[in-house]
Amino acid sequence: MKPSFSQNKFKVFWTSVFLLFSGLFYGQQTSLPKAKTGAFWENVHFGGGLGLSVGSGFTNITVAPSAIYTFNKYVSLGTGVQYSYLKQKDYYSSNVYGGSLISLFNPVEMIQLSLEVEETNVNNKYFDLGGNYNRSFWNTGLFVGAGYQEENVTIGGRVNLLYDKDKDIYGSAFMPFVRVYF
């Protein structure tokens, strides 16, 4: 039986992740470095996103704080939460909330690669002349991204490998981003 396209994507993705990160782990260090007082918080960086879009009968408000821990100049791991409220007058309203795990890899100073897992709960309320109805569901995203980094700002794009146009909350698998951490 020939493997499906999604099975091949899955294998290629995990092989790429393994090859990408396998060079980071090596056991040549003979002793552990001594931890400094407060060193943990010196490596924690906060950032995230805020969004507001208001127009003719349309409202979109998003709050998405996040924090990452920088292990070294190559690898950072973190987490984030998000909430979005969307409303189209006389059509629908939506509350979206959830969380994400993010890993960042900087193979060279100005290039940042990312892998993000996002889980959101979507609660939609639709309005029509016959009455109202609700639809709630969970949406999972697996994003692979790349961007250009200058100091604490990264501009780039990411692709949702689990995107399904009939079930996803996003309009496209590709999403541009601006990432800022302080």
C-alpha positions as CSV (number, residue, x, y, z in Angstrom):
1,M,0.0,0.0,0.0
2,K,1.4,3.4,-1.0
3,P,1.8,5.8,2.0
4,S,-0.5,8.8,1.9
5,F,0.7,12.4,1.5
6,S,0.1,13.2,5.1
7,Q,2.0,10.1,6.3
8,N,5.0,11.2,4.2
9,K,4.8,14.8,5.6
10,F,4.8,13.4,9.1
11,K,7.9,11.3,8.4
12,V,9.7,14.1,6.7
13,F,8.9,16.5,9.6
14,W,10.1,14.3,12.4
15,T,13.2,13.3,10.4
16,S,14.0,17.0,9.9
17,V,13.4,17.8,13.6
18,F,15.7,14.9,14.6
19,L,18.5,16.0,12.2
20,L,18.1,19.7,13.2
21,F,18.4,19.1,16.9
22,S,20.7,16.1,17.1
23,G,23.8,18.2,16.7
24,L,22.9,20.1,19.9
25,F,23.2,17.2,22.3
26,Y,26.6,15.9,23.1
27,G,28.2,14.5,26.3
28,Q,31.8,15.9,26.3
29,Q,31.4,18.1,29.4
30,T,33.1,16.6,32.5
31,S,31.4,18.7,35.2
32,L,28.3,20.7,35.5
33,P,28.7,24.5,35.5
34,K,27.9,26.2,38.9
35,A,24.6,28.0,38.9
36,K,24.6,31.7,39.7
37,T,22.0,33.2,42.0
38,G,19.2,34.5,39.9
39,A,20.6,33.0,36.7
40,F,17.3,31.4,35.8
41,W,15.4,34.7,35.6
42,E,18.3,36.2,33.6
43,N,17.5,33.7,30.8
44,V,13.7,34.1,30.8
45,H,12.3,36.5,28.2
46,F,8.7,37.7,27.9
47,G,6.9,38.7,24.8
48,G,3.8,37.9,22.8
49,G,1.2,39.6,20.7
50,L,-1.7,42.1,21.0
51,G,-4.2,42.7,18.2
52,L,-7.1,45.0,17.6
53,S,-9.1,45.3,14.4
54,V,-12.3,47.2,14.3
55,G,-14.3,48.0,11.2
56,S,-17.7,48.2,9.7
57,G,-19.5,45.7,11.9
58,F,-16.4,43.7,12.6
59,T,-14.3,43.4,15.8
60,N,-11.2,41.3,16.5
61,I,-9.4,41.5,19.8
62,T,-6.4,39.3,20.6
63,V,-4.1,39.0,23.6
64,A,-1.3,36.4,23.5
65,P,1.5,36.7,26.1
66,S,4.3,34.2,26.1
67,A,7.6,33.5,27.9
68,I,10.7,31.6,26.7
69,Y,13.8,30.3,28.5
70,T,17.1,30.7,26.6
71,F,19.3,27.7,27.2
72,N,22.2,29.0,25.1
73,K,22.7,31.2,22.0
74,Y,21.1,28.4,19.8
75,V,18.1,27.0,21.7
76,S,15.1,28.5,23.6
77,L,11.9,26.8,24.8
78,G,8.7,28.4,26.1
79,T,5.0,28.5,26.5
80,G,2.2,31.0,25.8
81,V,-1.5,31.5,26.3
82,Q,-3.9,33.3,24.0
83,Y,-7.4,34.7,23.9
84,S,-9.3,36.1,20.9
85,Y,-12.7,37.6,20.6
86,L,-14.2,38.0,17.1
87,K,-17.5,39.4,16.1
88,Q,-19.2,40.0,12.7
89,K,-22.4,42.1,13.3
90,D,-25.6,40.1,12.7
91,Y,-23.6,37.0,11.6
92,Y,-21.4,35.4,14.3
93,S,-19.3,35.9,17.4
94,S,-16.4,33.7,18.6
95,N,-14.3,33.2,21.7
96,V,-11.0,31.4,21.1
97,Y,-8.6,30.5,24.0
98,G,-5.8,28.2,24.5
99,G,-2.1,27.6,24.9
100,S,1.0,26.8,23.1
101,L,4.5,25.3,23.4
102,I,7.3,26.9,21.4
103,S,10.9,25.9,20.6
104,L,13.2,28.3,18.9
105,F,16.5,27.4,17.2
106,N,19.1,29.9,15.9
107,P,21.6,28.0,13.7
108,V,23.2,31.3,12.9
109,E,22.9,34.8,14.4
110,M,20.2,36.2,12.1
111,I,18.1,33.1,11.3
112,Q,15.5,31.8,13.7
113,L,13.7,28.5,13.2
114,S,10.6,27.6,15.2
115,L,8.4,24.6,16.1
116,E,5.2,25.4,17.8
117,V,2.3,23.2,19.1
118,E,-0.9,25.1,19.7
119,E,-4.2,23.9,21.2
120,T,-7.2,26.2,21.2
121,N,-10.8,25.9,22.1
122,V,-13.2,27.6,19.7
123,N,-16.7,28.7,20.7
124,N,-18.7,30.1,17.8
125,K,-22.2,31.5,18.0
126,Y,-24.0,32.0,14.6
127,F,-27.0,34.2,14.1
128,D,-29.5,33.9,11.3
129,L,-33.2,34.6,10.7
130,G,-34.3,31.2,11.9
131,G,-32.5,31.5,15.3
132,N,-29.1,31.1,16.8
133,Y,-26.8,28.0,17.0
134,N,-23.5,27.3,18.7
135,R,-20.5,25.3,17.6
136,S,-17.6,24.5,20.0
137,F,-14.5,22.5,19.1
138,W,-10.8,22.1,19.8
139,N,-8.3,23.0,17.2
140,T,-4.7,21.7,17.1
141,G,-1.9,23.4,15.2
142,L,1.7,22.2,14.5
143,F,3.6,25.1,13.1
144,V,7.1,25.1,11.5
145,G,8.5,28.5,11.0
146,A,11.6,30.5,9.9
147,G,12.4,34.2,10.2
148,Y,15.0,36.9,10.1
149,Q,16.1,38.0,13.6
150,E,17.6,41.3,14.5
151,E,18.3,41.6,18.3
152,N,15.0,40.8,20.0
153,V,12.7,41.0,17.0
154,T,12.0,38.3,14.4
155,I,10.0,38.7,11.2
156,G,9.1,35.6,9.3
157,G,6.4,33.0,8.4
158,R,5.1,29.7,9.7
159,V,3.2,26.9,8.2
160,N,0.6,24.8,10.0
161,L,1.3,21.1,9.1
162,L,-2.0,20.0,10.5
163,Y,-4.1,22.6,8.5
164,D,-7.4,21.4,7.2
165,K,-9.4,24.1,5.3
166,D,-12.7,22.5,6.4
167,K,-11.9,22.2,10.1
168,D,-9.3,24.8,10.9
169,I,-9.9,28.2,12.6
170,Y,-7.3,29.9,10.3
171,G,-8.0,30.9,6.8
172,S,-4.6,29.5,5.5
173,A,-1.9,27.1,6.5
174,F,0.7,29.9,6.1
175,M,0.9,32.7,8.6
176,P,3.4,35.6,8.7
177,F,4.6,36.7,12.1
178,V,6.5,39.3,14.0
179,R,7.9,37.9,17.3
180,V,9.3,40.2,20.0
181,Y,10.9,39.1,23.3
182,F,12.4,41.3,26.0
